[in-house]
Amino acid sequence: MSNIKHILVIRLSAMGDVAMTVPVLRAFSLQYPEVKVTVVSRPFFKPFFDGIPNIDFFPIDVKERHKGFLGLIRLYKNLKPLSIDAVADLHNVLRSKVVRNLFAISGKRTAATDKGRADKKALTRAENKVFEPVKSMFERHCETFEKLGFPINLSQPVFPSKAILSEEITNITGNKTEKWIGIAPFAQYDSKVYPLDLMQNVIDGLAESGSKIFLFGGGDKEIQLLNKLKSNYQNVIVIAGKIKLQEEMDLISNLDLMLSMDSGNAHIAAMLGVKVITLWGATHPFAGFKPFNQPLEYCITADREKYPLLPTSVYGNKKVEGYEDVMRSISSETVINTIKKEL
């Protein structure tokens, strides 16, 4: 049996990326209950890992205490007393490499996630495009643990049970007497956002079918846009800005379905075992970021016959001339019908 009893897992980064580690770590904790895991990430993401057995959370302070090279040495010194036996670097960027290498120098086993950059580049380039699925991030993270001697089986995932909603949440949502649909219309990059006039059509169509709709987002600008999308519907509720992340997750766990862009909300819903319909513009589920345990038919992609260079980007941050309106090739009827079929 392995002499590794405590693994340090590093994953900072964006919300969706951190959420994608959760199904892997949940499976790990069930399959290796004798091994302790400490996750290093931003304090905001702590609720993602609450309730998973044998997982501790260590918040990194990237703004002050753990900022810069000296801050990373301090982070290593803060972690050293925890008796770490091995490091799984699921981020594999300069910052996490420094910490990983400090542990390696002190004789600890380390492994890092291979992000498959060459495969992703082949998928998104314009010339000689290789249009086929690359390995998912879930598979890549599992490979990282396998390098440390811990193969993980993701074929029979276990999800947390639906949260019991607090009075604070039910004061906003009301009691559940109809289908609950979450909609997260925004993403980090414009190329991943469904046009708001089409999203309005989707909300109109769903609101009129009697479901209750919850709109998710963050920040003042998004909240203003969500309030416009809400229009005068009594059964459309803007959640953004009203509750904390943990309560938002409790609400999401009670949804019948989440409609999201290729964004963090999709991965949060998926890690909670909720059905997720995703909309893809410049990006594509083949790049390895399809939400966990969701079938490919739940991913509605822009029209590749009309826009043959798709996907043009892994993360949505690249702009290609003439491809500004790829999302308009997804009709609002298609989105509404897919959701109604799955409900």
N, C-alpha and C positions, 0 to 999 in steps of 0.2 A: 504493500500500500504506500502511496505517496507520503513523504514526510512534510508536505505542504499543508499547513493547518490554517493559515491566514493569508488571504490574497488582497492586495491593494488594487482597486480598479480606478483608473483615471479617465474621466470624460467630462470636459468642460463644454464650451461651445453653445450652439443654439438649442432651443427648446426641443425641436423635433429630433435632433441627433441624440440628445440625452434620453428622451422618451423611448427611442429605439433600442436602448440598452436594457430596458426594463424586462421585456419578455425573456431575454437571454438570462438575465440575473435571477429572475423568478424560477426559470427552469433549473438553473444551476443550484439554487438553494434547496429545491426539492430533490434533486438527484445526488447532491453531495451535502447532506445535512450536517456532516461532521466538520465542514470547512467554513470558517468565518470569512466574511467579505467586508471590507471597508471601501466605500465609494467616495472619491474626491470629486466634488463638483461645486457649482455655484450654489449659495445658500437657498436661492429661490426654488431650486429643483428638489429640495429635500422631500416634499410630499410624494414625489414619484415613487420613492423607495420605502416609505412608511408601511409597515405591516408585512414586509417580506422577511421571512425568518432568517436569522443569522446575518442580516445586513445592517452595518452601522454606516452612518453618514458623516463625512468630514467636510465642513464648508471651507472652501478656499476664498481668501480675501484678495482678489486680484487688484483692487484699487489701492490698498495700503500695505497691509502686513506681508502679503505674498507677491508684491509687485516687483517686476524686473528680476535680474539674475540673482541678486542677493536675497530677494523675497522667496525665490524658488529654493535656495539653500536653506532658508528659514523653514519653508514648508517641509523639506526633507527632515530637518531636525525635529519639527513638530510631530512628524509621522513615525520617526524611528523608535520611540518608546512603545509603540503599539505592537511590537514583535511581529513585523510583517515577514512572511517567508517568500513571497513572490509578488511580482507586479504584472498586471494585465493592463497595458496601455491601449485603451480603445479609442484614443484620440489621435495619437501619433503625429503631433506637431512639435515645434521647437520647445515650447514650454513643458509639455509632458515628457519629451525626450530627456530634458535636463534631469527631472526628478527620477525617471526610470533609470538613467545611467548612473546616478548617484547610488541607487539601490544595487545596481549591477556591480559597481566597484566594491561595494561592501559585501559582495558574495551572494546576493539574492538572485533567484531565477527571474528572468523577465521575458515578456512576449508583447508584441505590438500588432495592432490590426493593420493588415495590408489593405489600403483603400482601393486598390485596383485601378489606379489612374490611367494606365495604358488602355484598358478595356473601355473605360468611360470615355476616353478621348476618341477611340475608334467609333463608338456609338454616336457621338455628337458632332464629329467633323463633317464638313460639307463634301469633301472628296473621299472616294473609297470608303464610304460609311459602312460599318458592320452593324446592321440593324437586327440585333438579337439580344436577349436578356443577359446582363452581366450578373455576377453573384450578388445576392442581396447583402445589405449590411448586417443582417441577422446571422447569415452564414459566415460572414467574415469575422464577426465577433466570436462566434462559436469556434472557429479555427484558432483564434488567439488563445482561448482556454485549452484547446486540444494540445497546443504547443507546450503548455504547462502540465500536460498529463490528465486533463479533465475534458474528455469528449462530452458534448451536450446534445441531447435529443430534443428537438423542438416539435416533433410530429404530433404530440398529444398535449397541447398547451393547456394550462390551468389558469383561469382568470379569477380575480377577486369577486365576491358576491356584490350585488348592487348595494350601494351605500344607503343607509337610512338617512333620509333628508332631515336636517335640523329645521327648527321652527323659522329661523332666519331665512332659510332657502324657500320653504313652503309659503312664507309670506309673500315672496316674489312670484313663485311658480304656480301657486294654488295646488290642490290635490290632483293626482293623476287619474283622469277619467277618460282620456283619449290618447291617441298616439302622440308621442313626444319626438320632435325632430330638432336636432341642433344644426345650425348653419354658421360656418366660420368663413366669411366671404373674402378675407384678406390673406396676404402672404408677404414675405419680405420684399419680393421683387414684383414689379408691375406685370412682367411677362407671365406670372403665375396666377394673376387675378382675373376672374371671370368678369366681363364688363357689367357695371352696376345696373344698366337698363335691362340686361338679360336676367340678372339676378333678381331684379324687381319682379319680372315675369314669373320666375320660379316661385318666389315668395307668395305672389298673388295666387298662383295655381294651387299651392299647397295649403295656404290659409283658407281658401274657399272650399277645400275638401274636408275641413273640420279638424285637422290636426292642430296641435299646439306647437308653435315654433319659437325656439330660443336662439337669439343672435349673439355670437361670440366675437370678441375682438379686444383691443386695448388701446389706450391713448385717446386724447380729446378729439383728434381729427376723425379717427375711426368711429368713435361713439356718435359724433354728429351725423356721419354717413349712415350708421345703423339706425338712428332715429328716423332718418328719411325713409329708409327701406321698410321700417316698421309701419309707416303711414298711419292709417286710423284703425288698423286691425286690433281687436281686443285679444285675439289669440296669438299675437306675435309679441314677444317680450324681449327687450334688449337686456342681456345679462352683463355685458361689458361694463366694467367700472363699479359693479354693485357688490361683488363678493370676491373673496380671496381665492388663490389657486386651489387649495384643498377643497373648498366648497364647490368650486367650479368642477373639479374632478368628481365629486360626489354627485353633482347634477348630471354630468356626462354619463356616469355609470348607469343612470336611470333612463337614458334616451333609448328609443327604439332604433334610431338611426342618426348618424352624423353626416352632413354634407360639408365637405371641406375642399380647399385648394390643396395642392401639394405643399403642406405646411404643418407646423407643430400640432395643431388641433387634431389633425387626422391621426397622428401617431399617439396622442394621448387617448383618444377614443379607442383606437385599436388595442392599446396595451390594457385597456379595461374590458376588452371583449365585446365592444359595441360594433355593430355593422357600420362600415364607413364607405360612403360613395365619394370618390375623389375626382376632381376636374384638373386636367393637365394641359397646359399651353405649350410654352417653349421646352418644358421638361417632359419626361416620360417615365412610366413605371419600370421600364426595362433598365433604367440606370441604377437600380438596386434600392430605391427608397419607397417602394410600394408598401403601404401600411401592413403591419404584421397580421398574418392569418386571414387576409382578405383576398377573395378571388379576383382574377384579372378583369372579369366583366364588371366589377365595381369601379374600375378605373376608366373614366370617360375621357378619351384623348381627342385632341384637335385633329383635323382631317389631313392625313399624310398624302392623299392624292392631290389635294389642292396645295399643300405645303410639303413637298417631298424632302426638304432638308431637315424636317423634325426628326428627333429632338435636336435643337440647336445648342442646348446648354444642359449641364448636369444640375446646376443650382438655380438657374433662371436669371443669372446676373449678366449674361451676354445678350446684346441686342443685334439682330440681323435685319438689314434693310428689307422692307416688304413683308416682314413677318410680325409687324406690330399687332395685327388683328387676328392672329391664329385662333384665339379663344372664341371669336365670333363664329367659327365653323362648328361649334357645339351648340345646337339649338336648345332653347329653354324647354321645348316640348320633350326632347330626349332626356333631359335631366329630370323633369317632372315624372315622366313615364317610368324611368328606371327606379326612382324613389318609390312610386306607388306600387310597382311590381314587388319590390323587396319588403314593403310594409304588409 
